[in-house]
Amino acid sequence: MTDESIDVSPRRRPVQARSRERVNTILHHAAGIFHEQGVDSTSMSAIARQSGMSLASLYRYFPNKAAIVHAIAERHVEKMEQALRARLPQLSLSDAVDVLIDLFYDFYRTEPAYSAIWSGVEAMPELRELDFRELYSNARDLDARLQEEYPDLPADRRWTASLLLPRSAGTILRLAATLPDEQGVLLVQEMKTMARAYLDNLVAQDR
């Protein structure tokens, strides 16, 4: 999982409904095993067995376990991007802090295999690329919103804030998702307080 030359591209791009269904089955069962056993403890044989197919059939779709991990991580990123873009336009910027932090936290705790996969983000270059893609996507959305509501904010500070807020929140929320419920909730509450205070300070000069 640490070899930078590992190929994480699927061997077959599902076009027909049957192929898409098989890929969905593989990713669904792989996510379940990763969630229960961890990525490192899971073998391709176990994924094939749980998915109800031969190992040879599994290899027709994915060349290795890293490719399966990458495919599941891509789906995580896509789901989060869709959820954020669906909610962000409906909220004032001040309300968005609480709602989006809650949305991230719920996703991190409930999405199968999220913690198991993303805890190893630094060990896998391809996951780092996805992580940065998600960060910059969120930052662009936040930057556009800040520009709309606070047009006098300097562009360089606005963009820096748009990177800092989702990155710091994501780091703390990933930690919170690994803690017992009571501790995790307290950490999320403190993250909201920090984020609101930072945002208030950021936009004070525009008032």
C-alpha positions in Angstrom: 0.0 0.0 0.0 3.0 2.3 0.3 4.5 1.7 -3.2 4.1 4.8 -5.2 4.0 2.8 -8.4 1.0 0.7 -7.4 -1.7 0.7 -10.2 -5.1 1.7 -8.7 -7.0 1.9 -11.9 -9.8 -0.6 -12.3 -9.1 -3.2 -15.0 -12.6 -2.9 -16.4 -14.7 0.2 -16.6 -18.3 -1.1 -16.0 -20.5 -0.1 -18.9 -23.2 -2.7 -19.0 -25.7 -3.0 -16.1 -24.4 -6.4 -15.2 -20.8 -5.2 -14.9 -21.8 -2.2 -12.9 -23.8 -4.4 -10.5 -20.7 -6.7 -10.0 -18.5 -3.7 -9.3 -21.0 -2.4 -6.8 -21.2 -5.8 -5.2 -17.4 -5.9 -4.8 -17.1 -2.4 -3.3 -20.1 -3.0 -1.0 -18.6 -6.2 0.5 -15.1 -4.9 0.5 -16.2 -1.8 2.5 -17.9 -4.1 5.0 -14.8 -6.2 5.5 -12.5 -3.2 5.7 -14.9 -1.8 8.4 -14.8 -4.9 10.4 -11.2 -6.1 10.0 -9.3 -3.2 8.7 -7.6 -2.7 5.3 -4.3 -4.4 6.1 -6.0 -7.6 7.5 -8.2 -8.0 4.4 -7.1 -10.2 1.5 -8.3 -10.2 -2.1 -9.5 -13.8 -1.4 -11.7 -12.7 1.4 -13.2 -10.0 -0.8 -13.9 -12.4 -3.6 -15.4 -15.0 -1.2 -17.7 -12.4 0.4 -18.7 -11.0 -3.0 -19.7 -14.5 -4.2 -17.2 -14.7 -7.0 -14.0 -16.4 -7.8 -10.6 -14.7 -7.2 -10.0 -14.8 -10.9 -13.3 -12.9 -11.5 -12.4 -10.3 -8.9 -9.0 -9.7 -10.6 -10.8 -9.0 -13.9 -12.2 -5.9 -12.3 -9.5 -4.8 -9.9 -5.7 -5.5 -10.2 -5.1 -5.3 -6.4 -6.5 -4.3 -3.1 -5.2 -0.8 -3.4 -7.4 -0.3 -6.5 -10.5 -1.4 -4.4 -9.5 1.0 -1.6 -9.1 3.8 -4.1 -12.5 3.1 -5.7 -14.3 3.1 -2.3 -12.5 6.3 -1.3 -13.6 8.0 -4.6 -17.2 7.2 -3.8 -16.7 8.7 -0.4 -15.5 11.9 -1.9 -18.2 12.0 -4.5 -20.9 11.5 -1.9 -19.6 14.2 0.3 -19.3 16.7 -2.6 -22.9 16.0 -3.6 -24.2 16.3 0.0 -22.3 19.6 0.5 -23.5 21.1 -2.7 -27.1 20.1 -1.9 -27.0 21.8 1.5 -24.7 24.8 1.2 -27.0 27.0 -1.0 -29.9 26.6 1.5 -28.0 28.0 4.5 -26.7 31.3 5.7 -22.9 31.2 6.2 -23.2 31.2 10.0 -25.7 28.3 10.0 -23.5 26.5 7.4 -20.7 26.1 10.0 -22.8 23.9 12.4 -24.7 22.1 9.7 -21.7 21.1 7.6 -19.6 20.0 10.6 -22.5 17.8 11.7 -22.8 16.5 8.1 -19.1 15.6 8.0 -19.1 14.0 11.4 -22.1 11.9 10.7 -20.6 10.7 7.4 -17.2 9.9 9.0 -18.9 7.8 11.7 -21.5 6.0 9.7 -20.1 5.5 6.2 -18.8 1.9 6.0 -15.0 1.7 6.0 -14.5 5.4 6.0 -12.2 5.4 9.1 -10.5 2.2 8.1 -9.6 3.6 4.7 -8.8 7.3 5.4 -6.7 6.6 8.5 -4.1 5.5 6.1 -4.3 8.5 3.8 -0.7 9.5 4.3 0.5 6.0 3.3 -1.1 5.9 -0.1 -0.2 8.6 -2.6 -3.4 8.0 -4.5 -5.5 8.7 -1.4 -3.6 11.9 -0.8 -4.6 13.0 -4.3 -8.2 12.3 -3.6 -7.9 14.1 -0.2 -6.6 17.2 -1.9 -9.2 17.0 -4.6 -11.9 17.0 -1.9 -10.2 19.9 0.0 -9.9 22.1 -3.0 -13.4 21.4 -4.1 -14.8 22.4 -0.7 -12.5 25.4 -0.6 -13.7 26.7 -4.0 -17.3 26.4 -2.9 -16.6 28.2 0.4 -14.5 30.9 -1.3 -17.4 31.6 -3.7 -19.8 31.9 -0.8 -17.5 34.2 1.1 -17.0 36.4 -1.9 -20.8 36.6 -2.4 -21.6 37.6 1.2 -18.4 39.6 2.1 -17.2 41.1 -1.2 -14.7 43.4 0.5 -12.7 40.6 2.0 -9.2 40.5 0.5 -9.0 37.7 -2.0 -5.8 36.2 -0.6 -7.2 36.0 3.0 -10.5 34.7 1.7 -8.9 31.9 -0.2 -6.6 31.0 2.8 -9.6 30.9 5.1 -11.4 28.7 2.5 -8.6 26.2 2.7 -8.0 26.4 6.4 -11.6 25.9 7.6 -12.4 22.6 5.8 -8.9 21.2 6.4 -8.8 21.9 10.1 -12.4 20.8 10.6 -11.8 17.6 8.6 -8.7 16.7 10.6 -10.5 17.2 14.0 -13.7 15.4 12.8 -11.7 12.4 11.6 -10.2 12.2 15.1 -13.6 12.6 16.7 -15.0 9.7 14.7 -12.5 7.4 16.3 -13.4 8.3 19.9 -16.2 7.1 22.1 -19.5 8.8 21.3 -19.5 11.1 24.3 -16.0 12.3 23.7 -16.6 12.7 20.0 -19.7 14.9 20.5 -17.7 17.1 22.9 -14.9 17.5 20.3 -17.4 18.4 17.6 -19.0 21.0 19.8 -15.6 22.6 20.4 -14.8 22.5 16.7 -18.0 24.4 16.0 -17.1 27.1 18.6 -13.6 27.5 17.1 -14.9 27.6 13.5 -17.6 30.2 14.3 -15.1 32.4 16.2 -12.7 32.3 13.3 -15.4 33.1 10.8 -16.6 36.0 13.0 -13.1 37.4 13.2 -12.5 36.9 9.5 -15.6 38.9 8.4 -15.5 41.6 11.1 -13.4 43.9 8.9 -16.2 43.7 6.2 -18.8 45.2 8.5 
